[in-house]
Amino acid sequence: MNKTLLVIEDNFQNAYMMRFLLEKHGFIVLIAETGKKGIEMALECNPRAILLDIQLPEMDGYAVATELKKHHQLDNVPIIAVTSYAMVGDRERILAAGATGYIEKPINPETFVTEIIGYLEQNNQE
């Protein structure tokens, strides 16, 4: 079973927290600090899921999600937006760009891993 998750997040503290929580539950976590690097890494490592921030340098999460969806090898890889963008319409916009799910920041350490596992199960990746 593929246990590799790719986190595309430019904020060190957020990336560290996600990695810490997910690795405690047996996942292998790779971090990309830019959208462009995240796309490259996704194509190289074929992760089980991609956790994507929306507010990124160079290209935002909307553009990253759209680009990831162009690559058929990633068709079964859920993209989960993990973002502080919580205004009306933000959730719908990232889902329209290709994200499978949406988790608001700040993440809740008590429920974060359970939410991620839920998205994995929804995508029949378990």
C-alpha positions in Angstrom: 0.0 0.0 0.0 1.3 3.4 -1.0 1.8 5.5 2.2 3.4 8.5 0.5 1.7 11.9 0.9 2.9 15.0 -0.8 2.4 18.3 1.0 2.7 21.4 -1.1 3.1 24.2 1.5 5.4 27.2 1.7 5.0 27.9 5.4 7.5 25.8 7.4 5.5 25.7 10.5 2.3 24.4 8.7 4.4 21.9 6.8 6.1 20.7 9.9 2.8 20.2 11.8 1.2 18.2 9.0 4.4 16.1 8.6 4.5 15.4 12.3 0.9 14.4 12.6 0.9 12.2 9.5 4.2 10.5 10.2 2.9 9.6 13.6 0.2 7.5 11.8 2.7 5.7 9.5 2.6 8.0 6.4 5.7 9.0 4.5 5.5 12.7 4.0 7.3 14.7 1.2 7.3 18.5 1.3 7.4 20.9 -1.7 7.6 24.6 -0.9 6.3 25.9 -4.3 3.6 24.8 -6.7 6.1 24.1 -9.5 8.2 21.9 -7.3 5.1 20.2 -6.1 4.0 19.3 -9.6 7.4 17.9 -10.4 7.5 15.9 -7.2 3.9 14.5 -7.8 4.9 13.3 -11.2 8.1 11.7 -9.8 6.7 10.0 -6.7 3.1 9.2 -7.6 1.8 10.0 -4.1 -1.3 8.5 -2.5 -2.6 12.0 -1.9 -1.6 15.6 -2.4 -2.2 18.2 0.4 -2.2 21.6 -1.3 -2.1 25.1 0.1 -3.8 27.7 -2.0 -1.6 30.7 -1.2 1.8 29.7 -2.7 4.7 31.6 -4.3 5.0 31.5 -8.1 1.7 29.8 -8.9 -1.3 29.6 -6.5 -3.0 26.4 -5.5 -5.8 26.9 -8.1 -3.2 26.8 -10.9 -1.4 23.9 -9.3 -4.6 21.8 -9.0 -5.5 22.6 -12.6 -2.0 21.6 -13.8 -2.0 18.4 -11.7 -5.3 17.3 -13.3 -3.8 17.4 -16.7 -1.6 14.4 -15.9 -3.5 11.2 -16.3 -1.0 9.3 -14.1 -2.5 11.4 -11.2 -6.1 10.7 -12.0 -6.7 8.6 -8.9 -4.6 10.8 -6.6 -6.9 12.9 -4.4 -5.9 16.6 -4.0 -6.9 18.0 -0.7 -6.8 21.7 -0.2 -5.4 22.6 3.2 -5.8 26.4 3.4 -6.7 29.5 5.4 -8.8 30.7 2.4 -12.2 30.4 4.0 -14.3 33.1 2.4 -17.6 32.4 0.6 -16.8 30.7 -2.7 -13.2 29.7 -1.9 -14.1 26.1 -1.3 -16.1 25.9 -4.5 -13.3 27.6 -6.5 -10.6 25.1 -5.4 -12.9 22.1 -5.9 -13.7 23.4 -9.4 -10.0 23.7 -10.1 -9.6 20.0 -9.4 -9.3 19.5 -5.6 -11.1 16.5 -4.1 -11.5 17.9 -0.6 -11.0 21.0 1.5 -9.7 21.4 5.1 -9.5 24.9 6.7 -6.4 26.2 8.6 -5.5 26.3 11.3 -5.8 22.5 11.2 -7.1 20.8 14.2 -4.4 18.3 15.4 -7.2 16.2 17.0 -9.1 15.5 13.7 -6.6 16.3 10.9 -5.3 12.7 10.3 -8.9 11.3 10.5 -10.0 13.8 7.9 -7.1 12.9 5.5 -7.9 9.1 6.0 -11.5 9.9 5.2 -10.6 11.4 1.9 -8.3 8.5 1.1 -11.1 6.1 1.8 -13.5 8.1 -0.3 -11.1 7.7 -3.2 -10.9 3.9 -2.8 -7.2 4.2 -2.1 -7.2 2.2 1.1 
